[in-house]
Amino acid sequence: MSITIAPLDAADQAAVDEAYRIGAAANEADLPDFPPFCRRRFDAAVRHPMPGNEPLWALARLDGVPAGYLALDLPQLDNTENATAELVVHPEHRRRGVGRALHEHAVRLLRERGRKRVVAMAVTTLPGGPPRSGAGAAFAASTGARPALAEVRRRLDTTRLDHDGLAAALAGARSRAAGYRVVRWQGHTPEEYVADIAYLDGRLMADAPLGEVEWEPERVDADRLRSTERAFDARGRRRYHTALRHEASGRLVAWTLLDVGASADWHAFQQITIVDPDHRGHRLGLLAKVENLHHLLAHEPAVRAIDTFNAAENAHMVRINEQLGFRPVDGWTDWQLTI
């Protein structure tokens, strides 16, 4: 068997098509309950990287047949010793050394660029959950990576919402949130809110439990926020925001985001939920999430499943999500390798 690896050129449409087909086959085999592998999102990831990241893509061929790809992101504005990786092998070509060759290629690239750590995720089966292959986790362990953060994916079935329970949760949250006003928008953040949202976005990596993942807070300003929004536009992500405005200061002090992809109108991801530390204790996170759920469903009635990922140790957010009706599906581990 001959394994060759070459950089994936964004201008080479045939190679991009080959990589996409690998990702689609892996998605269908490994995560059958996920939405179809989104072509628009994949193309944008290749051609329109997230701001502040240098992407490095490579395509592996086994005896001339496209068999796997590597996607590295190298932060440029912060975390300049770190990288994230996605390594995907077509189900028909696994256990033939393709993943190992891509891993060795990634390590060479990262060392050349002075990176000291790389983080990647692998799925695992939860007790009572749907079966998931343990091959990703076993492969990560075999490279010398260590499990640095345990996460759980939970799903909300919106066709089975407990409307009475949500109404009670909303009323209870509102009773604790005197002096705060709900604001909502879709897509791009209104100019008057940009500074506050950039601040809250930048707090995420400082406030969220990271286990043993060595990742510093990200510096988010208005320009980076706007660039991120344009990157989401390129991926076809339809975004729904709800925030809480502190009336006395006029600032947004809590924010949550749901988004729907271009490939499946039945599915959404619960993204960031963040509350300024100075304003915790008023149930603003719960209030924002329930209000935003209603906001999403009013505009996206086809949505029937919402997925969210939380660190297993993030007991507060897990409690809120389970109060809304999210239930565990599978486990995800952030594996960190020291280069």
LINNOR-V246072 format. One record per backbone hydrogen bond with DSSP energy under -0.5 kcal/mol. NH is the residue of the N-H (numbers start at 1). CO is the residue of the C=O. If there is no record, write none. Layout:
# LINNOR-V246072
{{NH	CO} {NH	CO}}
This chain:
# LINNOR-V246072
{{4	2} {4	61} {6	59} {8	57} {9	7} {10	8} {12	9} {13	11} {16	12} {17	13} {18	14} {19	15} {20	16} {21	17} {22	18} {23	19} {24	20} {25	21} {26	22} {27	23} {28	24} {29	25} {30	26} {31	27} {34	31} {42	38} {43	39} {44	40} {45	41} {46	42} {47	43} {48	44} {53	50} {54	74} {55	53} {56	72} {58	70} {59	6} {60	68} {61	4} {62	65} {63	2} {63	61} {65	62} {67	60} {68	60} {69	88} {70	58} {71	86} {72	56} {73	84} {74	54} {75	73} {76	52} {77	52} {82	79} {83	117} {84	73} {85	119} {86	71} {88	69} {88	86} {90	67} {93	90} {94	91} {96	93} {101	97} {102	98} {103	99} {104	100} {105	101} {106	102} {107	103} {108	104} {109	105} {110	106} {111	107} {112	108} {113	109} {114	111} {115	110} {116	81} {117	81} {118	337} {119	83} {120	335} {122	333} {124	331} {129	126} {138	134} {139	135} {140	136} {141	137} {142	138} {143	139} {143	140} {144	141} {145	140} {146	336} {148	146} {148	334} {149	334} {151	332} {152	310} {153	330} {154	152} {154	308} {155	327} {156	306} {157	155} {158	156} {158	304} {159	304} {160	157} {161	158} {163	161} {166	162} {167	163} {168	164} {169	165} {170	166} {171	167} {172	168} {173	169} {174	170} {175	171} {176	172} {176	173} {177	173} {177	174} {180	177} {181	245} {183	243} {185	241} {187	239} {193	190} {194	190} {194	191} {197	193} {198	194} {199	195} {200	196} {201	197} {202	198} {203	199} {203	200} {204	200} {204	201} {206	203} {207	203} {208	204} {212	148} {213	148} {213	210} {215	213} {220	218} {221	219} {225	221} {226	222} {227	223} {228	224} {229	225} {230	226} {231	227} {232	228} {233	229} {234	230} {235	231} {236	233} {237	232} {238	236} {238	260} {239	237} {240	258} {241	185} {242	256} {243	183} {244	254} {245	181} {246	244} {246	251} {247	179} {247	245} {250	246} {253	244} {253	251} {254	244} {255	274} {256	242} {257	272} {258	240} {259	269} {260	238} {261	267} {262	235} {267	264} {268	305} {269	259} {270	307} {271	257} {271	269} {274	255} {276	253} {279	276} {280	277} {282	279} {287	283} {288	284} {289	285} {290	286} {291	287} {292	288} {293	289} {294	290} {295	291} {296	292} {297	293} {298	294} {299	295} {299	296} {300	296} {303	300} {304	266} {305	266} {306	156} {307	268} {308	154} {310	152} {312	150} {314	311} {315	313} {318	314} {319	315} {320	316} {321	317} {322	318} {323	319} {324	320} {325	321} {326	321} {327	155} {329	153} {330	153} {331	124} {332	151} {333	122} {334	149} {335	120} {335	333} {336	146} {337	118} {339	116} {339	337}}
